[in-house]
């Protein structure tokens, strides 16, 4: 009887750990949005932006790297949905002309594009997000969600 009780308690404990760990791991990162950026105002600019959604926290994390920009200049990374742009982060290009920045715990509206602007507000690079992962806001471009009245 003691072996059975020990086995039952061990099995229950393992099941409890599994029940907590798996949903937490899955919720930590369930929407991948990546964009390859090409130069618009700066034709040599190239880069990559990533904005990931965490359903567990209900927010986004964004990061970007763009090369071949003017060293020492300030740049800002935005996401665009329709005509609305929302700032993700800003920073300065290093001595090699590479701009990087990242931000966490962002509350973002629906978006389809990554945009980089210089300090004067001139668009220097942009790219369209490729969506991977599962359900996001049904009104966000590329969403895999079905909202009432939408055909997918």
TORPANU-908779 format. One record per atom (N, C-alpha, C): residue in three letters; y, z, x. Coordinates in steps of 0.001 Angstrom, whole numbers, plus 524288, in hexadecimal, padded with zeros to 5 digits. Each point is the difference from the previous one (the first is absolute). Layout:
<resn=ALA v=Y w=Z u=X>
...
//
This chain:
<resn=UNK v=7FB53 w=80000 u=80334>
<resn=UNK v=804AD w=80000 u=7FCCC>
<resn=UNK v=804E9 w=80000 u=8035E>
<resn=UNK v=7FFF6 w=802D6 u=8046E>
<resn=UNK v=80486 w=8004A u=80368>
<resn=UNK v=8010F w=7FAB8 u=80283>
<resn=UNK v=7FBE0 w=7FD25 u=801A1>
<resn=UNK v=800B1 w=7FACB u=80247>
<resn=UNK v=80264 w=7FC4E u=7FBF8>
<resn=UNK v=7FE2B w=80058 u=7FB31>
<resn=UNK v=80208 w=7FCB0 u=7FBD7>
<resn=UNK v=805BE w=80135 u=7FF08>
<resn=UNK v=80157 w=804FC u=7FFD5>
<resn=UNK v=8056E w=80192 u=7FF18>
<resn=UNK v=8037A w=7FE37 u=80486>
<resn=UNK v=7FE35 w=80083 u=804CF>
<resn=UNK v=802F9 w=7FE4D u=80494>
<resn=UNK v=800C4 w=7FA1C u=7FFDB>
<resn=UNK v=7FBEA w=7FD23 u=7FEB6>
<resn=UNK v=8005D w=7FA55 u=7FFA0>
<resn=UNK v=803C9 w=7FE68 u=7FBAF>
<resn=UNK v=7FFC6 w=802A0 u=7FB99>
<resn=UNK v=8037D w=7FED9 u=7FBA6>
<resn=UNK v=805B4 w=80120 u=8016F>
<resn=UNK v=8010D w=80457 u=8028A>
<resn=UNK v=80550 w=80164 u=801A0>
<resn=UNK v=80206 w=7FC1C u=80406>
<resn=UNK v=7FCB7 w=7FE71 u=803B6>
<resn=UNK v=80186 w=7FC2E u=803F6>
<resn=UNK v=80138 w=7FABE u=7FD82>
<resn=UNK v=7FCB8 w=7FE59 u=7FC63>
<resn=UNK v=800DD w=7FB01 u=7FD51>
<resn=UNK v=80507 w=8002F u=7FCD6>
<resn=UNK v=800EE w=8044F u=7FD4C>
<resn=UNK v=804C6 w=80082 u=7FCE6>
<resn=UNK v=804D6 w=7FFF4 u=80384>
<resn=UNK v=7FFBB w=802B1 u=80475>
<resn=UNK v=80467 w=8001D u=803A7>
<resn=UNK v=80114 w=7FA8D u=8022A>
<resn=UNK v=7FBEC w=7FD20 u=8015C>
<resn=UNK v=800AB w=7FAAD u=80200>
<resn=UNK v=8025F w=7FC7B u=7FBD3>
<resn=UNK v=7FE38 w=80089 u=7FB35>
<resn=UNK v=80227 w=7FCEB u=7FBB5>
<resn=UNK v=805BF w=8014B u=7FF1C>
<resn=UNK v=8016B w=804EF u=80066>
<resn=UNK v=8057A w=80198 u=7FF44>
<resn=UNK v=80376 w=7FDB1 u=80443>
<resn=UNK v=7FE2B w=80026 u=804DC>
<resn=UNK v=80305 w=7FDB9 u=80457>
<resn=UNK v=80096 w=7FA24 u=7FF24>
<resn=UNK v=7FBD8 w=7FD5E u=7FE95>
<resn=UNK v=8001F w=7FA5B u=7FF0B>
<resn=UNK v=803B0 w=7FEB0 u=7FB85>
<resn=UNK v=7FFD2 w=80311 u=7FBD7>
<resn=UNK v=8034A w=7FEFD u=7FB63>
<resn=UNK v=805CA w=80081 u=8013F>
<resn=UNK v=8016A w=80362 u=803A3>
<resn=UNK v=80577 w=800AB u=80177>
<resn=UNK v=80194 w=7FC11 u=8042C>
<resn=UNK v=7FCAB w=7FF1F u=803E0>
<resn=UNK v=8016B w=7FCB6 u=80479>
<resn=UNK v=80071 w=7FA44 u=7FEA0>
<resn=UNK v=7FC6C w=7FDE3 u=7FD03>
<resn=UNK v=80007 w=7FA67 u=7FEE2>
<resn=UNK v=804BF w=7FE4F u=7FCD2>
<resn=UNK v=8014D w=8027E u=7FB99>
<resn=UNK v=804AC w=7FE52 u=7FD29>
<resn=UNK v=804FD w=80093 u=80341>
<resn=UNK v=80050 w=80423 u=8032F>
<resn=UNK v=8049D w=800C2 u=80349>
<resn=UNK v=80077 w=7FB97 u=803E9>
<resn=UNK v=7FBB1 w=7FE88 u=80270>
<resn=UNK v=8001F w=7FBBC u=803D2>
<resn=UNK v=8016A w=7FADB u=7FD63>
<resn=UNK v=7FDE2 w=7FF0A u=7FB6C>
<resn=UNK v=80126 w=7FB24 u=7FD4A>
<resn=UNK v=805A1 w=7FFE1 u=7FE0F>
<resn=UNK v=80214 w=8045D u=7FE59>
<resn=UNK v=80557 w=8002C u=7FDF8>
<resn=UNK v=80408 w=7FF9A u=8044F>
<resn=UNK v=7FE78 w=80144 u=804C5>
<resn=UNK v=803BF w=80028 u=8043A>
<resn=UNK v=80230 w=7FA9B u=80145>
<resn=UNK v=7FD2F w=7FBEC u=7FEA4>
<resn=UNK v=801D8 w=7FAD1 u=8019C>
<resn=UNK v=7FD42 w=7FBEB u=7FC9A>
<resn=UNK v=80293 w=7FE23 u=7FBFA>
<resn=UNK v=7FD2D w=7FC60 u=7FCAA>
<resn=UNK v=802FB w=7FB11 u=7FEA3>
<resn=UNK v=80413 w=7FEC7 u=802B4>
<resn=UNK v=802AE w=7FB14 u=7FF17>
<resn=UNK v=80268 w=7FE0A u=80506>
<resn=UNK v=7FE51 w=7FB78 u=801DB>
<resn=UNK v=801F8 w=7FDCD u=804DC>
<resn=UNK v=80374 w=7FB55 u=7FECE>
<resn=UNK v=804B5 w=8000A u=80213>
<resn=UNK v=803B4 w=7FBC1 u=7FF52>
<resn=UNK v=801DF w=7FE6D u=8056B>
<resn=UNK v=7FEDA w=7FB43 u=801B0>
<resn=UNK v=80193 w=7FE39 u=80530>
<resn=UNK v=802E2 w=7FAD3 u=7FF86>
<resn=UNK v=80409 w=7FF66 u=80341>
<resn=UNK v=80315 w=7FB29 u=80000>
<resn=UNK v=800D0 w=7FE34 u=8059E>
<resn=UNK v=7FF13 w=7FAF4 u=800EA>
<resn=UNK v=80170 w=7FD92 u=804F2>
<resn=UNK v=805A5 w=7FE41 u=7FF70>
<resn=UNK v=80359 w=8018B u=803AB>
<resn=UNK v=80584 w=7FEA7 u=7FFAA>
<resn=UNK v=80155 w=7FB86 u=803AB>
<resn=UNK v=80363 w=7FC9F u=7FE22>
<resn=UNK v=80214 w=7FBC1 u=80330>
<resn=UNK v=805EB w=80025 u=7FFAC>
<resn=UNK v=80275 w=7FDE0 u=80404>
<resn=UNK v=805AA w=8001E u=8004E>
<resn=UNK v=8029C w=7FCB1 u=7FBDE>
<resn=UNK v=80446 w=8020E u=7FDF8>
<resn=UNK v=80355 w=7FD0D u=7FC68>
<resn=UNK v=8054F w=7FF6E u=802AC>
<resn=UNK v=802F5 w=80437 u=80079>
<resn=UNK v=804F8 w=7FFDB u=802CA>
<resn=UNK v=7FF4B w=7FFDA u=805DB>
<resn=UNK v=7FB80 w=801CE u=801EA>
<resn=UNK v=7FE8F w=7FFC9 u=8058E>
<resn=UNK v=7FAD9 w=7FD08 u=80047>
<resn=UNK v=8002D w=7FAE2 u=8012E>
<resn=UNK v=7FB4C w=7FCC7 u=7FF96>
<resn=UNK v=7FB80 w=8018D u=80399>
<resn=UNK v=80119 w=802EF u=8042D>
<resn=UNK v=7FBD8 w=8019D u=8039B>
<resn=UNK v=7FD3D w=804FB u=7FE46>
<resn=UNK v=80229 w=802B2 u=7FC34>
<resn=UNK v=7FDD4 w=80503 u=7FE5B>
<resn=UNK v=7FA9E w=7FF4C u=7FD8D>
<resn=UNK v=7FC65 w=8036D u=80192>
<resn=UNK v=7FAC6 w=8002B u=7FDB6>
<resn=UNK v=7FE5D w=805B7 u=7FF92>
<resn=UNK v=7FCC5 w=8013B u=7FC2E>
<resn=UNK v=7FE45 w=80567 u=7FF90>
<resn=UNK v=7FC38 w=800E0 u=7FB97>
<resn=UNK v=7FEFD w=804FB u=7FF07>
<resn=UNK v=7FC4C w=80192 u=7FBF8>
<resn=UNK v=801F7 w=80508 u=7FD7B>
<resn=UNK v=7FFC3 w=80021 u=7FADB>
<resn=UNK v=80166 w=804A8 u=7FCFE>
<resn=UNK v=7FB40 w=801C7 u=7FCE5>
<resn=UNK v=7FF54 w=80513 u=7FF91>
<resn=UNK v=7FBBB w=8023B u=7FCF5>
<resn=UNK v=80245 w=8044D u=7FC8B>
<resn=UNK v=7FEBC w=7FFC2 u=7FB02>
<resn=UNK v=8017D w=8041B u=7FC50>
<resn=UNK v=7FB0D w=80169 u=7FD02>
<resn=UNK v=7FE3C w=804CE u=800A7>
<resn=UNK v=7FB31 w=801CC u=7FD8D>
<resn=UNK v=80128 w=80400 u=7FBCE>
<resn=UNK v=7FCFA w=7FFB5 u=7FBCD>
<resn=UNK v=8008C w=8038F u=7FB98>
<resn=UNK v=7FBBD w=8041B u=80025>
<resn=UNK v=8016E w=804CB u=7FEED>
<resn=UNK v=7FC4B w=8044B u=7FF93>
<resn=UNK v=80000 w=801FC u=7FA65>
<resn=UNK v=7FBCE w=7FEF7 u=7FD2C>
<resn=UNK v=7FFBD w=801BE u=7FA92>
<resn=UNK v=7FFF8 w=805E9 u=7FFA9>
<resn=UNK v=7FD73 w=8028D u=803B5>
<resn=UNK v=7FFB3 w=805B4 u=7FFEE>
<resn=UNK v=80558 w=8028C u=8004D>
<resn=UNK v=80377 w=7FDBD u=8032C>
<resn=UNK v=80546 w=8021F u=80077>
<resn=UNK v=803CA w=7FD28 u=7FC71>
<resn=UNK v=7FEA2 w=7FB44 u=7FE59>
<resn=UNK v=80364 w=7FCF0 u=7FC9F>
<resn=UNK v=804C3 w=7FDDE u=802C5>
<resn=UNK v=7FF73 w=7FEF7 u=80516>
<resn=UNK v=8046C w=7FDF4 u=802F5>
<resn=UNK v=7FE31 w=7FBF0 u=80400>
<resn=UNK v=803C0 w=7FDE1 u=802E4>
<resn=UNK v=7FEF2 w=7FBD6 u=803C2>
<resn=UNK v=80173 w=801BB u=80586>
<resn=UNK v=7FD75 w=7FD97 u=803D6>
<resn=UNK v=8015A w=80073 u=80585>
<resn=UNK v=8012E w=7FA85 u=801ED>
<resn=UNK v=80445 w=7FF5F u=802E7>
<resn=UNK v=80179 w=7FAD8 u=801EC>
<resn=UNK v=800CD w=7FFFA u=805D7>
<resn=UNK v=7FE71 w=7FBB7 u=80285>
<resn=UNK v=800CC w=7FF49 u=80596>
<resn=UNK v=800F8 w=7FA3E u=8011C>
<resn=UNK v=802EB w=7FEEF u=80422>
<resn=UNK v=8014F w=7FA9A u=80151>
<resn=UNK v=800A7 w=7FF75 u=805DE>
<resn=UNK v=7FEDE w=7FB49 u=801F8>
<resn=UNK v=8012B w=7FE90 u=80565>
<resn=UNK v=801BE w=7FA49 u=7FFF5>
<resn=UNK v=804A7 w=7FF00 u=80207>
<resn=UNK v=8020A w=7FAB2 u=80058>
<resn=UNK v=801C2 w=7FF11 u=8059B>
<resn=UNK v=7FE65 w=7FB97 u=80231>
<resn=UNK v=80144 w=7FEA4 u=8056C>
<resn=UNK v=803F7 w=7FB91 u=80036>
<resn=UNK v=80239 w=7FF56 u=804A1>
<resn=UNK v=803B0 w=7FBC1 u=8012D>
<resn=UNK v=8053D w=800AE u=7FD3E>
<resn=UNK v=801A6 w=804E9 u=7FF6A>
<resn=UNK v=80522 w=8012A u=7FDC5>
<resn=UNK v=803C6 w=80151 u=8046F>
<resn=UNK v=804F1 w=800E3 u=7FEAA>
<resn=UNK v=803EB w=8015C u=803E8>
<resn=UNK v=7FF44 w=805A6 u=801BF>
<resn=UNK v=7FF04 w=800E9 u=8051B>
<resn=UNK v=7FF4F w=80558 u=801EC>
<resn=UNK v=804C1 w=8036E u=7FED0>
<resn=UNK v=7FEE8 w=804E2 u=7FE7D>
<resn=UNK v=80424 w=803C5 u=7FF0A>
<resn=UNK v=80292 w=7FF9D u=7FAB0>
<resn=UNK v=7FEC0 w=7FC04 u=7FD00>
<resn=UNK v=8025A w=7FF60 u=7FACB>
<resn=UNK v=7FCFB w=80343 u=7FBFF>
<resn=UNK v=802B8 w=80184 u=7FBDF>
<resn=UNK v=7FDA2 w=80310 u=7FBCC>
<resn=UNK v=7FDFC w=7FC5D u=7FBBF>
<resn=UNK v=7FB40 w=80134 u=7FE19>
<resn=UNK v=7FD84 w=7FCE6 u=7FBE8>
<resn=UNK v=7FDE5 w=803A5 u=7FBCA>
<resn=UNK v=7FF6A w=7FDF0 u=7FB4D>
<resn=UNK v=7FDE1 w=802FA u=7FB9E>
<resn=UNK v=7FBAC w=7FCE4 u=7FD5F>
<resn=UNK v=7FBFD w=802C5 u=7FE5F>
<resn=UNK v=7FB74 w=7FDD0 u=7FD5B>
<resn=UNK v=8005D w=8016A u=7FA3D>
<resn=UNK v=7FFEC w=7FBFC u=7FCB0>
<resn=UNK v=8003B w=8009D u=7FA54>
<resn=UNK v=7FB2A w=7FD93 u=7FD8A>
<resn=UNK v=7FE96 w=801E1 u=7FB5A>
<resn=UNK v=7FC51 w=7FD30 u=7FCAC>
<resn=UNK v=8032E w=7FDC8 u=7FB82>
<resn=UNK v=7FE78 w=7FB54 u=7FE44>
<resn=UNK v=802D9 w=7FD53 u=7FBD5>
<resn=UNK v=7FC58 w=7FEE4 u=7FB75>
<resn=UNK v=801E3 w=8013E u=7FB65>
<resn=UNK v=7FD61 w=7FEA4 u=7FB21>
<resn=UNK v=80400 w=7FD57 u=7FC8E>
<resn=UNK v=7FF60 w=7FAFB u=7FEFE>
<resn=UNK v=80400 w=7FD17 u=7FD17>
<resn=UNK v=804F0 w=7FFBD u=80346>
<resn=UNK v=8044F w=801F9 u=7FDEA>
<resn=UNK v=804EF w=80004 u=802E7>
<resn=UNK v=8014A w=80567 u=8022E>
<resn=UNK v=7FC87 w=803D4 u=7FF39>
<resn=UNK v=80102 w=8055A u=801B9>
<resn=UNK v=7FD75 w=800F7 u=8054D>
<resn=UNK v=80324 w=801D2 u=803BB>
<resn=UNK v=7FDF8 w=80183 u=80515>
<resn=UNK v=80066 w=805E5 u=8009A>
<resn=UNK v=7FBD6 w=8025F u=80220>
<resn=UNK v=7FFCE w=805A3 u=800D7>
<resn=UNK v=7FF0C w=80100 u=805CF>
<resn=UNK v=80348 w=80341 u=80252>
<resn=UNK v=7FF8A w=80143 u=8058D>
<resn=UNK v=7FB0E w=8031C u=8010F>
<resn=UNK v=7FD13 w=7FE52 u=803F9>
<resn=UNK v=7FB74 w=802E6 u=801CE>
<resn=UNK v=80189 w=80343 u=804C3>
<resn=UNK v=8023F w=7FD7F u=80406>
<resn=UNK v=801A6 w=802C8 u=804AF>
<resn=UNK v=80394 w=7FC8C u=80347>
<resn=UNK v=802B3 w=8026F u=803B9>
<resn=UNK v=80391 w=7FD3C u=8037F>
<resn=UNK v=7FF1E w=801DB u=8058B>
<resn=UNK v=801B5 w=7FCCD u=803B8>
<resn=UNK v=7FF86 w=8017E u=80578>
<resn=UNK v=80295 w=7FBF7 u=80378>
<resn=UNK v=7FF6D w=800CF u=8050D>
<resn=UNK v=80276 w=7FCAB u=803E6>
<resn=UNK v=7FBD4 w=7FD01 u=802FC>
<resn=UNK v=80104 w=7FAFC u=80109>
<resn=UNK v=7FC66 w=7FCDF u=8032E>
<resn=UNK v=8002C w=80203 u=8059D>
<resn=UNK v=7FB79 w=80049 u=80290>
<resn=UNK v=7FFD2 w=801EB u=8055B>
<resn=UNK v=801F9 w=7FBD9 u=803D9>
<resn=UNK v=7FF99 w=80120 u=804FD>
<resn=UNK v=801FF w=7FC74 u=80414>
<resn=UNK v=7FD3A w=7FABB u=8000A>
<resn=UNK v=7FB59 w=7FFBE u=7FDCA>
<resn=UNK v=7FD16 w=7FB0E u=7FFB3>
<resn=UNK v=80101 w=7FD28 u=7FAD9>
<resn=UNK v=8034E w=8022F u=7FCA6>
<resn=UNK v=8013C w=7FD86 u=7FB07>
<resn=UNK v=7FBFC w=800FB u=7FBCA>
<resn=UNK v=7FD16 w=80457 u=8006D>
<resn=UNK v=7FC1B w=80161 u=7FC0E>
<resn=UNK v=8020D w=8047C u=7FCAB>
<resn=UNK v=80021 w=7FF13 u=7FAEB>
<resn=UNK v=801AF w=803E6 u=7FC2F>
<resn=UNK v=7FB2B w=8023D u=7FD60>
<resn=UNK v=7FF87 w=80526 u=80010>
<resn=UNK v=7FBCA w=802AD u=7FD32>
<resn=UNK v=80259 w=8049B u=7FD10>
<resn=UNK v=7FDD3 w=8011C u=7FB87>
<resn=UNK v=8015D w=804CB u=7FD2C>
<resn=UNK v=7FBAF w=8011A u=7FC18>
<resn=UNK v=7FFE7 w=804D2 u=7FE2D>
<resn=UNK v=7FC33 w=80184 u=7FC0A>
<resn=UNK v=80227 w=8047A u=7FCCE>
<resn=UNK v=7FE04 w=80061 u=7FB48>
<resn=UNK v=801A1 w=80430 u=7FC76>
<resn=UNK v=7FB6A w=8015C u=7FC7C>
<resn=UNK v=7FFB5 w=804E9 u=7FE68>
<resn=UNK v=7FBC6 w=801CF u=7FCA1>
<resn=UNK v=80236 w=80253 u=7FAF7>
<resn=UNK v=7FC8F w=80076 u=7FC2E>
<resn=UNK v=80133 w=8028A u=7FAFC>
<resn=UNK v=80471 w=7FD56 u=7FD13>
<resn=UNK v=7FFCD w=7FACF u=7FFDD>
<resn=UNK v=803FB w=7FCED u=7FD47>
<resn=UNK v=7FE78 w=7FF25 u=7FA51>
<resn=UNK v=803D4 w=80024 u=7FC94>
<resn=UNK v=7FF34 w=7FE90 u=7FA8E>
<resn=UNK v=80288 w=7FAAE u=7FF53>
<resn=UNK v=7FCD0 w=7FBEA u=7FF9A>
<resn=UNK v=801FC w=7FAAB u=7FFE2>
<resn=UNK v=7FEF6 w=7FD68 u=7FAC2>
<resn=UNK v=803BA w=7FCD4 u=7FE32>
<resn=UNK v=7FF02 w=7FCD2 u=7FB55>
<resn=UNK v=7FC5F w=7FB81 u=8018A>
<resn=UNK v=7FE79 w=7FCCC u=7FC41>
<resn=UNK v=7FCBD w=7FB81 u=80137>
<resn=UNK v=802A1 w=7FC81 u=80406>
<resn=UNK v=7FCE5 w=7FDBE u=80384>
<resn=UNK v=8022E w=7FCB0 u=8041A>
<resn=UNK v=7FC27 w=7FBB4 u=8016E>
<resn=UNK v=80216 w=7FBBF u=80203>
<resn=UNK v=7FCC1 w=7FB99 u=801A9>
<resn=UNK v=80144 w=7FE26 u=80584>
<resn=UNK v=8048F w=80179 u=80210>
<resn=UNK v=801A9 w=7FE03 u=80518>
<resn=UNK v=801C7 w=8045F u=803A1>
<resn=UNK v=7FF81 w=7FF00 u=80520>
<resn=UNK v=80246 w=80345 u=8041A>
<resn=UNK v=804B3 w=7FD0E u=8021E>
<resn=UNK v=8044F w=802B4 u=800C1>
<resn=UNK v=804D6 w=7FD9C u=801D6>
<resn=UNK v=80242 w=8035B u=80460>
<resn=UNK v=801D7 w=7FD72 u=8042E>
<resn=UNK v=802AD w=802B5 u=80440>
<resn=UNK v=8059A w=7FE01 u=8002E>
<resn=UNK v=803A9 w=803B4 u=8001E>
<resn=UNK v=8058C w=7FEAC u=80042>
<resn=UNK v=80271 w=80290 u=804CE>
<resn=UNK v=803FC w=7FD5A u=8023B>
<resn=UNK v=802DF w=80255 u=80455>
<resn=UNK v=8042A w=803B4 u=7FDDF>
<resn=UNK v=80308 w=80264 u=80381>
<resn=UNK v=803E4 w=803E3 u=7FE62>
<resn=UNK v=80433 w=7FDAD u=7FC7C>
<resn=UNK v=800E4 w=7FAE3 u=80068>
<resn=UNK v=803E1 w=7FD67 u=7FCAD>
<resn=UNK v=7FDC3 w=7FE7F u=7FAAA>
<resn=UNK v=7FAF4 w=800F0 u=7FF3E>
<resn=UNK v=7FD86 w=7FEB7 u=7FB03>
<resn=UNK v=7FDB7 w=7FA8B u=7FFCA>
<resn=UNK v=80004 w=7FD3D u=8046A>
<resn=UNK v=7FDEA w=7FAB0 u=80037>
<resn=UNK v=7FA09 w=8003F u=8005F>
<resn=UNK v=7FD67 w=7FD15 u=7FCA3>
<resn=UNK v=7FA47 w=7FFBB u=80022>
<resn=UNK v=7FE53 w=7FD1D u=804F8>
<resn=UNK v=7FCAF w=80281 u=8032A>
<resn=UNK v=7FE37 w=7FD8B u=804D9>
<resn=UNK v=7FA41 w=7FE74 u=7FFD4>
<resn=UNK v=7FCE7 w=80284 u=7FC96>
<resn=UNK v=7FA70 w=7FEAB u=7FF89>
<resn=UNK v=7FE0C w=801CC u=7FAAC>
<resn=UNK v=7FBDF w=7FD57 u=7FE24>
<resn=UNK v=7FD95 w=801AA u=7FB11>
<resn=UNK v=7FA6E w=7FDFB u=7FFB3>
<resn=UNK v=7FD14 w=80231 u=7FC5C>
<resn=UNK v=7FAA6 w=7FE55 u=7FF15>
<resn=UNK v=7FE1E w=80203 u=7FAC2>
<resn=UNK v=7FC1B w=7FD64 u=7FDD7>
<resn=UNK v=7FDBD w=8017D u=7FAF9>
<resn=UNK v=7FB3B w=8036B u=800E1>
<resn=UNK v=7FF98 w=8042F u=7FCFE>
<resn=UNK v=7FB9C w=80393 u=8008E>
<resn=UNK v=7FAFC w=7FDA3 u=7FDEE>
<resn=UNK v=7FBDC w=800D8 u=802F3>
<resn=UNK v=7FAAC w=7FEC3 u=7FE6E>
<resn=UNK v=7FDB4 w=80522 u=7FE06>
<resn=UNK v=7FDF8 w=80006 u=7FB40>
<resn=UNK v=7FE09 w=804C6 u=7FD8F>
<resn=UNK v=7FA29 w=80099 u=800E6>
<resn=UNK v=7FE7E w=804AE u=801A9>
<resn=UNK v=7FA79 w=80165 u=80071>
<resn=UNK v=7FF6E w=8058B u=7FE16>
<resn=UNK v=7FB9D w=8013A u=7FDF8>
<resn=UNK v=7FF2D w=8053F u=7FDEF>
<resn=UNK v=7FF41 w=7FFAD u=7FA2A>
<resn=UNK v=800AA w=80464 u=7FD7B>
<resn=UNK v=7FEE8 w=80018 u=7FA67>
<resn=UNK v=804F1 w=80081 u=7FCC6>
<resn=UNK v=7FF9E w=8024C u=7FB95>
<resn=UNK v=80416 w=80007 u=7FC0A>
<resn=UNK v=80518 w=8027C u=801D3>
<resn=UNK v=8044B w=7FD41 u=7FF01>
<resn=UNK v=80540 w=801F8 u=80101>
<resn=UNK v=8031D w=7FF7A u=7FAF3>
<resn=UNK v=804E5 w=800FE u=80047>
<resn=UNK v=80387 w=7FF62 u=7FB8A>
<resn=UNK v=7FF19 w=7FAA2 u=7FD89>
<resn=UNK v=7FEC7 w=7FFAD u=7FAF4>
<resn=UNK v=7FED0 w=7FAF7 u=7FD99>
<resn=UNK v=8048A w=7FC21 u=80026>
<resn=UNK v=804BF w=801DF u=800A5>
<resn=UNK v=80477 w=7FC74 u=80030>
<resn=UNK v=8012F w=7FE1A u=80585>
<resn=UNK v=7FD3B w=8020B u=803DE>
<resn=UNK v=800DB w=7FE72 u=80567>
<resn=UNK v=7FD23 w=7FAE0 u=80108>
<resn=UNK v=802A7 w=7FC55 u=8028A>
<resn=UNK v=7FD8D w=7FB06 u=8013B>
<resn=UNK v=7FB05 w=800C5 u=80317>
<resn=UNK v=7FBE1 w=7FD3F u=7FE9E>
<resn=UNK v=7FB0F w=80074 u=802BE>
<resn=UNK v=7FC9D w=8047E u=7FE27>
<resn=UNK v=801BE w=802D9 u=7FC1C>
<resn=UNK v=7FD0F w=8047B u=7FE1F>
<resn=UNK v=7FAD2 w=7FE47 u=7FDA7>
<resn=UNK v=7FC18 w=80347 u=800A8>
<resn=UNK v=7FAEA w=7FF06 u=7FD9B>
<resn=UNK v=7FF5B w=80314 u=7FAEE>
<resn=UNK v=80428 w=802AF u=7FE55>
<resn=UNK v=7FFD5 w=80308 u=7FB31>
<resn=UNK v=8009B w=7FC5F u=7FB47>
<resn=UNK v=7FDD5 w=801A0 u=7FBAB>
<resn=UNK v=800FF w=7FD4D u=7FB16>
<resn=UNK v=80365 w=8038A u=7FCB5>
<resn=UNK v=80496 w=7FE2A u=7FEF6>
<resn=UNK v=80396 w=802F8 u=7FCA7>
<resn=UNK v=7FF86 w=7FDE8 u=7FA7C>
<resn=UNK v=8015A w=80333 u=7FC2C>
<resn=UNK v=7FFC2 w=7FE1F u=7FA97>
<resn=UNK v=80331 w=7FAFD u=7FF60>
<resn=UNK v=7FDA6 w=7FC0D u=7FDBD>
<resn=UNK v=802B7 w=7FB1E u=7FEF5>
<resn=UNK v=80012 w=7FC2C u=8048A>
<resn=UNK v=7FDE6 w=8018B u=80498>
<resn=UNK v=7FFF3 w=7FC74 u=80473>
<resn=UNK v=7FAC2 w=7FD3A u=8006C>
<resn=UNK v=80031 w=7FB1F u=80186>
<resn=UNK v=7FB3E w=7FCFC u=800FC>
<resn=UNK v=7FF26 w=7FFB3 u=805E0>
<resn=UNK v=7FB79 w=80164 u=801D5>
<resn=UNK v=7FEB9 w=7FFB5 u=80598>
<resn=UNK v=7FB0C w=7FCF1 u=800C2>
//
